[in-house]
Amino acid sequence: MKFKIIATLAFLFGLALWSFRPADTKPVLREQQKSPLALANELIPELMGKKDTSSMVGVNTAEVLRENEKAQFRNYLETSYVRLPTLQAISLSKNGDLHRVPPEVLESSEVFGYIAEKLKSNPNLTRDALSFYNACAANEQLITSIRAVCARNLIDWAKKAQIDISQVHIPEKILQIVVVLPERN
């Protein structure tokens, strides 16, 4: 009996609250409710990886995206450059084993492949890549084969982009190796 009275009172209380709701609100069906991620995305877009560009008057969104991609690419180039194999690192890692390719060399081939992919999809990144290749080819602390690959890439990508690199100095011993490396198409 007590349970029926409590249930009835709860029902009447809920009905009373229902009748006092503002007129412009309608009950929201479960299917119509937004997911918690969508709500967080609306309330705190920075946490969801989105930035509000609606307040940026006169800013071209495509230009912002291009600049972000360039910044990310530059960051990749900088972090990759310091990971290129040096003569000292290779001599320490080989320990007299002349018959295996050091992992640092294999890792650098992945770097060159990634850069080539980015340049094919976005030619606007070419100048940054050319700076990377120039620094790599000129760095005497890097192993010679890596320097030669950088020089070959520098020459080929500059030619493709029609950028004059005649003032760039590539050491003669590196150029002798570049001549035998296949050109990039």
N, C-alpha and C positions, 0 to 999 in steps of 0.2 A: 504494500500500500504506500509506504513512504517513497518507494522508487517511482511510482506513477505520479505522485505529487511533485517530486523533484523534476521528473521529465517534463511534466506539464508546465511547471514554472519556467524551466529552461527554454521550452518552446515559445512561451508567451514573451519572455524577455527578448529572445532573438527576433520575434515578430515585431516587438516594439522598436528595437534598434533598426530593423529593416525599414520601418515606416518613417523614421526620422532621418534617413540618408538624404543628401542633397539631390535635387531633381535631375541634374545633368549627368550624374554617374549612373552607369548601367552595370549590371553584374557581368563580369568577365568570365567567359567559359575557359576551362582549362586549356583547350587548344589555342585560344587567343592570347594566352599569357606569353610573355617573352621569356626566352631562356635566360638563366642567370648570366651567361656569357654575353648575350646581347645587351642586357641591362648594364653590365659592367663596361661594355664597350661604349655605350652612350654616356655613362657617367664619368668614366676615367679612361679616355682614349689612349693616353700615353702608356698606360699599363698594358694595353692590348696591342701595342706596336703601331698605332695610328696617330697621326698628328692632325690637329684641326688647322686646315689651311683656308677655311672660309673667311677668317679675319684678315688674311693677307691680301690686301687690295692690289690688283695689278700684277700679281705673281702668277706666272704660267706654271701649272702643275707639272706638265711634261718637262719643263726646264728644271724644276726642283728634283724630279726623279732622275734626270740625267746627271745633275750635280751630285746627288747621293750615290749613284752608281760609280761616278768618277772617283769620289772620295773612298768608297769601298775598294775599288780597284787599286788606287794608290796605296792604301793600307796593306792590301795583299802583296803588292810589289815590294813594299818596304820590309814586311815581315819575311817574305820569301828571299829577299836579297841577303839578309843576314844568315839564312840557313844554307846558302850555296856552299858547296864543299871547298874548303881551303886546303892548301898543300899540307899544312900542319895537321889538320884534322884527319886527312886521308892517311898520312904517314903513321899516325897514332892508331888508327882503326885497322889498318892492314896487318900490322904485326908481322911483316915479312911475307904474307900470303899474296903473291902477285897474280894468282890465277882466278881471283873472284872480283866481281864488280862491287865496290863499296856501296852500302845502302844510301849514302849521301848522294851518290851520282844518280841512282835510281829515283830518289826523291826529287832531284832537280829536273829530271825528265818529266815528272808529273807537273811541276811548276811551269815548264815551258809549254806543255800541252794545254794547261788551263789558260795561260796567257793567249795562246793562239786561238782557242775557242772564243775567248772574250773579244779579241780583235776581229774575228770573223763576224760576230754578231753585232758589234758596235765599233765601227771605225773611228769614232770620236775619242777612243782610248789610245789611239796609236802613238801620239806624242809622249804620253806617260810611259808606254811600253818601250819606246825608243830610248828614252832616258835610262830606263832600267838596263836595257841591253848594252848601251854605251858604257855605263858604269861597270857592268859585269865584264865586258871585253877589256876594259882598261885596268881592272883590278889585278895586280901582279900576285896577290896573295891567294887567288882562286886557282884551281887546277887548270891546266892549259886546255884540256878538252872542253871544259865548260865555257871557258873564255871564247874558244873558237865557235861553239854553238851560239853563244850570245852575239858574236860578231856576224855570223851568217844570218841570224834572225834580224839583226839591226839592218843589214844591207837589204835583205829581201823585203821586210815590212816597209822600209823607207821607200824602196823602189815602187812597191805596190801603192803606197799612199802619195807617191810623187813628191816626196820631201827630200830636199837637198841635204845630204850629209857629207859633202865634200870637205868640210872643215873639221870633221870628226877624225881624230887620230886613232887608228887601230895599229897596234904594234906589228912590225913586219913578220915576226915569227908566227903570230896569230893569223895574219893574212895568208901565209903559206899553207896553213891547215884549212882555212876557209875555202880556198880554191878547190880542194878535193871534196868538200862536203856538198851534198846535193842541194840545189836551190829549192826554196819553198814556193809552191805554186799558189 
